[in-house]
Each structure stands twice: as structure tokens, then as C-alpha cells.
Amino acid sequence: MGGFMSERLMRGGHRVIGFDRDPAVVQNLAEKGAVSANSLDNIISQLKPPRAIWLMVPAGDPVDQTIAALVPHLAPGDTIIDGGNSYYKDSMRRAAALAPRK
């Protein structure tokens, strides 16, 4: 889902660290210039704070699961960007839940 966005960001000069449950997707992006990661933990370890983590996962529970997996590794000032097609009320709920962690 995020492959094209990753390519666009790289063309714009941004460093992209990519993870996908499908290793072939990550390999494809690495061949185009992205840094590959084999887990969410690995992404976090490769970024310097404050970190910007752009999610491109299906709306709904996959977003909640991904955020839950990331939260223990985040620090104040880190930003999660939900680039998928989430329902705005879900985004508001997530923002309210994460706000105390600023």
C-alpha cells in the first residue's frame, strides 16, 4: 500500500526505511533506494529522535495494532502519521489516546 508513496518520498530526497510483512515488498523498495527493515523495532532503531513514522496500512484494526506495537518504542516528540484511509473519528480517538505521551 505504501510502495508508491515511498518511491515518491525518495524521489523528493527523503530517507525511507521500509517494513512490510512481505519481505519481497521491502526488497523491491530497497532496490529502489530505501533502507530495509525486518520489523517495526528495527525501523525505530534506525531512526534518530524525533522520529516521523508514516503508516500505510489498511484502515481499522491494522492501524490500532501497528500503533500498539510502536508505542513502547516511541519517545516524546515522535510523530505517527496515518497515511491510510482511516475514519476521522478513529484518528481523533487515537490522537486523544496518544496525546499524554507527548
N, C-alpha and C positions, 0 to 999 in steps of 0.2 A: 504494500500500500504506500510506503514512503519512498520507494525507489526513485521515482521521478523527482520528488521534492529534494531528495539527497543529491541527485545529479545537478539540479538547478542551484542548490546552495554551493556545491563545489565549483560550478562554473562562475559563481559570484565571488569566489576566493575564500569561502568558509571551509574550515576543517570539519569534516564529518566523521564521526565514529559511529559505525552502524552495527546493530544487532538485530537478528531475526531468528525465529525458531527454526527456520530452514537455512542451514549453512550455505546452500547454493546461492541464496539471495545475497548473503553477506559477501561471499566470494565474488559474485558479479560486481558488487559495488566496490570492493577492494581493487578489482582490476581497473576500475574507472577512477581510482584515486582516494577512495575512502579508507579510513583505518578500520580494520575489522575488530569486532569484539565477540567473544563467545558466551557472554552472559551480561545481564544488567549490572552486576557487580563489577565486571570488567570495564564497562563503559565508565562508571563512576570513578574507578581508579585511574582512568586515563585523562580525566578532565580536571582542570585546576579551578578551585572555587574563585568567585561564584560561578556555578555551573548553570548552563541552559540545556535542558533536556527536552527535546521535541519528540512527543509521542505521535506515531502514526499507526494506531491500532484501531480495530473496529470499535464503534461506539458501544456503550453499555458496560457490562461486567468486565470485558477485557481491559478497559481503561482503569476501572477500580482495582483490578488485580495487579496491573502494572504499577500503578501508583503505590499500592500497598507494598509491593516488592522494593520499590525505590526509597520510600520514606525512611527506613532505618539508616540509609547511607547518605542522606542529604544533610546539608548544613544550612544555617541561616544565610539568606541571600541567594540560595539556589532557586532556580525557576523551572517549573514544569509547564510546558506548552502542549496543550492537547490539540494537535493538528488534524484530528479526525472529524467525524461528523456527529459529535455529541449533542445531545439535547441540552439546551441552555440551562434548564433547571438542574440538570446533573452537574454541569460546570459550576453553577453557583453553589451547590451543595459541597462539591469537592473543594472549592476555594475557601468556603467557610470552615471546613474541617482542617485545612492546611494552614489557615491564617495564624493560629497561635504558634506555629513553628518558625515564623519569620525571625 
